[in-house]
Amino acid sequence: MTYSGLTVVFLSAHLPAANAPQAGQAIAFRHLQLISEFYPVHLIAFANRSEQSWPAVPNGLCRSVSVIPVSWRSRLWGALQRPDLPLYVASRHSRLVERRLSHVVQKEKQVAVWAEYTQMAQYVGIGGVPSRSWVVVCQDVLSQLFERRRARWLGPSSVFAAIEVKRLRHWEPRALVRANRVLVFSTKDAELLRGVGVKEVAVGYPELASCDVVPRRPTDHPRIVFLGALDRRENVEAIEWFVEQVLPRIASVLPGVELLVVGGGGKGQRSFAPTARGPVRIAGYVKDLGETLATGWLAVAPLRSGAGIKVKVVEYLARGLPVVATTIGAEGIPAGPQDGLITANEPEAYAATCLELLRDRARCQALGAAADRWFHRTYLPMTLNGDRVKEIIERLRVPDVS
């Protein structure tokens, strides 16, 4: 039995980009890079308005690039065409996907599809590529994501989220089970999907784009660091909660404390006026994340909603920063207090945990060193590197028995 040559179509719900403010698009770009090292790749990606302004995918990375614009009209049209789909999924429905995929199939000898983001499971088996030649990357378990949104939203938004939860619980496992392999970023998500009947699930931790070693140089005054795109609802919600409910408790004991907020995306920044909210400094997007994080004493991940592994927490730990996170902020990350990842959920407990560390600089440094060890000994061996990507894609080949 022999195998013919294989071409990969990289189908993504968002435009992959190396320097995207959102972790998901940066992770998708890293996957695209890894695949292109072993296989010729055709990219088919949806792009919302902000993504359409990003730099183009580098020349030579893909044989072809097809970008499908996303607007409120396209979302509405998707919902009208596919009323059987949850609205969040239908917002990425377009007949152009099948046409462009079919076009690639006509030109290439054998095609496999790497579908990035759960919404793309709606396309499994179309365009002449059999279901056995698809892998779907679930950056989030959508039913859990909307269940958490339902619990926090009010009024009509809560009603919409409740309807989406019901529809996603019906659609998600039925769509994913058709793929050859489903890839998730944590054992927690793997257990969720296996619990609803999706058996072919693999876990691969996201590979960080860059974790160059930068010497620690904490500021003289206690500095807390928060990292996150400020046009993401869950990040804005998290930092507002921390600034309003936690930071005043810390500042009343440590008047010299500073919160450094790092992350691109302009919509959320209007909510963080340092003169109105206390010792807050807005750094916005920074080119050298390592240099910025190296100045912190500890990092916070006070997420109140969202789903999936929080890559920002791994970024902190990888760079030797102890982290205080909510249970949601820490979920899916196999680290504990001994590794520099400490959880707290209520304002009083969260502030007390931060204060305990900020008043003991030596302990901060010791936990930072433990975090660095955890990253290299536990996280790195399970990352989705090139060898693992190739192993997954090789499963998608169709044997040539001629």
N, C-alpha and C positions, 0 to 999 in steps of 0.2 A: 504493500500500500504506500502510495506517495502523496505528497501535498503540493498543491500548486501555489503560486505567489499570492500574497494577501495584501489588500488595500483596506485602510480603515477610514470610515466616515465618522468624524467627530461631530456629533449633533448636540448642541447646547442651548439651554433655555435663556442663557445670558451670554454676552460677548466676552470670551476669555481675554484677560489683559494682565500683563506682568505687574503693573503698578496700580491696579484697581483699588479704590478705597474700601471696597467690600471684599472680605476674605474669600467668599465663594468664587468670584470671578478670577481671583489670583490663583486659587487652587485649581480651577478648571484650566487655566493657562499652563500651570505646571504639568498637569496630566497631558495636555496637548504636546508640550515639549518632549515629555518622556516617550510618548507614542511615536513621535516623529523621528526619534533616534533609531527606531527599529523598522518602521513601516512607512510607506507613502500615505499621506493623510489628505483628505478633503474635508474642509470645515464648513458646516452649515450651522449658523448661530442666529438666534433672535437677539435684537438689541433695542433697548428702550432709548428715549431721547438723550439721556446723559451718556449712555454707552456709545451712541453714534458719534459723539464728539471725541472719543478716545483715539489715540494713535492707532494706525492700522496694524494688523498682525504682521510681524516681520517677514520680509521677503525670504523665500526659500524654506519657510517652515511648513507650508502646505502646498499641495499641487493646485488647489483652487480654494477660494474663499467666497462663500455665499452668505450675505447678511440679510436677514428678514426684519425690517423695521417694525417696532411695536409702538402703537399709539392707542388712545382710547377708542378710536374707530376700529382698529384691528382686534382689540379685545372684545368689543361688542359683536363684531362680525364672527369671531370665533365662538362666542356663546350662542349666537343664533344658529350657526352651522352645526354645533354639537351640543344641543341642550341636554344630552345624556351625561355629559361630563360635569364634574364640579367646576364652578366658575374659575377658580384659581388655575385649574388645568386647562380649561378652554381658552384662557387668555393667551396661551401659547399654541393655539391650534391654527394651522395654515396648510392649505393644499399645496403650497409651494414646497413644503418639505418632501412630500412624496414625489413631486416632479423632479426636484433636484437630486434626490436620492436615486430615482430611476435612471436619471441621466448618467450618474456615476457608474451604476451597475452595468449600463450598456457599454461603457468604455473600458472597464476593468475586468480582469479575469475572475477574481473572487473578492467579495466585499464583506467586511464585518463592521458593525456599528458600535461605537462607544457613545452612549447617551448620557450626557451630564445633566443632572437635576432630575428629580422624581417626575416632574411634569412630562418629561420626554418619553416616559413609559407608554404614553398614549399611542406612540408610533410603532411599537414593537411589531415586527412582521410585515411592515408595508414596504413598498418600493422594490419588491423583488428580492429582499434580503430575508431569509427564513428566520423565525424566532430564535432558533438555536445559535444564530450568529450575532446576537445582541447581548451587550452588558449594559446595565443601567446603574448609574452612580446616584445614590440617594444622599444628598448632602443633608437633608432633613427627612424625618418621617412626617409627612404632611398632616396626617390625622392628629398627631400629637401637637404639632405646631398650632393648628387652629383650635384645638381643645384648650390650649393655654391662652390663646387670644380671646376665646369665648369667655373664659373666667375673668378676664380683666377689662374687656370692653363693656360699654354701657349702651342702653337703648337699642336703636336699630342695628348698630354694629354688632352687638352681642347676638341678636337674632340671626343676622347673616352668618356669623361665625358658627352658630349652633347648626344651621342648615348645612354649611360646608363640612363640618365635622361628620355629620351623618352620611353625606354623599362620599366623602373621602374614605371613610371606613369601609364603604361598599366597593368603591372603585380601586383604591390603592393596592390591596393584595391581589385582586383579580388581574390587574395590569402587570404587576411585577412578576407574578408567577410564570408569565409567558416568556420571560427572558432566560437566556442560558445561565446568567449569573447576575446577582445584585450585589453591589459594593456599597458598604456603609463605613462610617468613620469611627464607630465605637461598638463595643460589645453590648451596650445598652440598646442601641438601635437594632443590632442583629437579633437580640432576644425579642424585641417588640415585633419585628417582621416574622420571625419564626413562629411566634405565638399566634399569628393570623394565617399561617399556612404557607409562607414563603420560605422554602427550604434551602434553595441554592444561594446562600448569603455568605459573603466573605467580608472580613474586617481589614481595613488598611488605613492606618492613621495618616492624615494629610502631611505631606512633606513640606516643611517650611521653605519658603523661597530663598531665604538667606539667614544664616545664624552665625555669621562671622564673629569670632571671639573679640569682644571689645572690653578692655580693662574696666572694672567697676570704678567709678569715681563719684560716689554719692555726694550730694550737696551738703553744705555745713548745716543747714536747717532741714528738718524732717520734710521729705517730699513724697507725696503719694501720686502714683501715675495711673491714669485711666486711658485705655486705648480702644478706639472704636469709631467706625464711620458715623458721622453725626447727621446723616440723612436716613438712618435706620431707626424705625420706631422703637425697637427694643433697646437700642443704645441710648437714645434720648430719654426714654422712660427710666432707664437704669441710672444715668448720671443725674437726672433731676431728683430722683429719690435719694441718692447719696448726698447731694448738695443740700437738700432740704431737711433730711431726716438724720443723717449720720455726721456730716462734716461739722455742724455747729457743736455737737457733743465733743468732738475731738479738739476743735479750736478753743473751746472754753478751758481745756486743760493744757493744751500746747499752743499758745498764741502764735508761735512762729511757723506752724505747719502750713504747707502749700499743696494744693491739688493741681497737678498738671494734666490737662485734658488734651489728648493727642488723637487726631483723626480728621480726614477730609470730609467734605459734604457740608454745604453752607446752610441747609435748611434748619438744622438743629442748633446752630451757633447762636442764633438770636435769643435762645433761652438761657444763655450762660453769660450774664453780665457780671464780671468780677466785683464791680462796685456795689452791686445789689445782692450778690450771693456770698460775699466773704472772700476768703483767701483762694480764689480760683484763677488759674492762668490758662488761657486758651492758646494752645500751640498750633492747632489746625493740622494740616498735612505736613509731615516732615520727610525729607528725602532719606536721611540717615536715622532709621529707627533705632539701631543698635546704640548709637551715641546718645540718643535721647533717653532711652530706657536705662542706660548705664548711670544716669544721674539720680535715679530714684532710690528710695529706701524700701518701699514695698509697692505692690500694685493691687488694684481692686477690680473685681468683676461682679458688680452688684446687679446682675441680670434678674429681672422679675418675670420675663416671658421669653419666648423663643424656644427653639428645639435644636438638637444636634450638638456636636462638640464645638466648644468655643475656642477657635484657633488662637485668639488673643491670649487666652490663659496659658496655652502651650508656649507662645512667644515669650511671655513673662518668665516662665520657669526655665526655658532654654537659655535665657540671658541672665540667669542667676538672681531673679527677683522673687522673693516670697510673695504669695498671693492670698488675699482674703476675698472669698467669693461666696455668693449665695449657692444654695444647692443646685439651682438651675445653671448658674455660671460654671460650676465644677463638674456637672454631670458628663459621664462618658469618658472622663480623664482618669486613668488608673493611678492616681497619686493621692497621698494622704498628708496629714499634718507633718509627719516625719520627713516628707519630701518637699515641704514648703507650701503646700496647698491646704489652707484652713478655711472651713465653711462657717458661715453665720447668716441668719436670715432676718432677724428682727433688728430694728435700729439700735437699741441699747446694746445688744450682744455684738453687733457688727462694729460699733464704735469702740466697745471695750476691747475687742480682739485687735483692732488696729492700734489702739493706744498701748496695749501690752507690747507690741512690736516696736512702735515708734519711740517708746521710752527706753528701749534696750537695743542700742545700735549693734552690739556684738551678736545678739540673737538674730537680728535681721540678717547680718552677714553670714552667720552659720546656716540659717535656713536657705539663704540664697545659694550657698555652696551645695547644700543637699539637693536643691532644685536642679542645679546643673548636672549633678550625678544621676538623678532620676531620668533626666532627658536623655542622656547618653546611654544609660544601661537598660532602661525600660521602654522608652518611647521610640528611639531611633530604630531598634531591631524590627519593629512592627510597622514602619512607615511604608507607604506605597511608593517604592523606588522603581527604577527602571526594570530590574529583574522581575519584580512582582507584576508590573504592568504587562510585561511580555508574557509571563506565565498565564495571566488571565486571558489575554487576547489569543494565545495559541489554542485555548479551549474552544474558541469560536470558529476554528477552521472546519470546513466541510471536506471530508476525505475524498480524494479522487481515486476511484477504483478502476479506472480505465487501464 
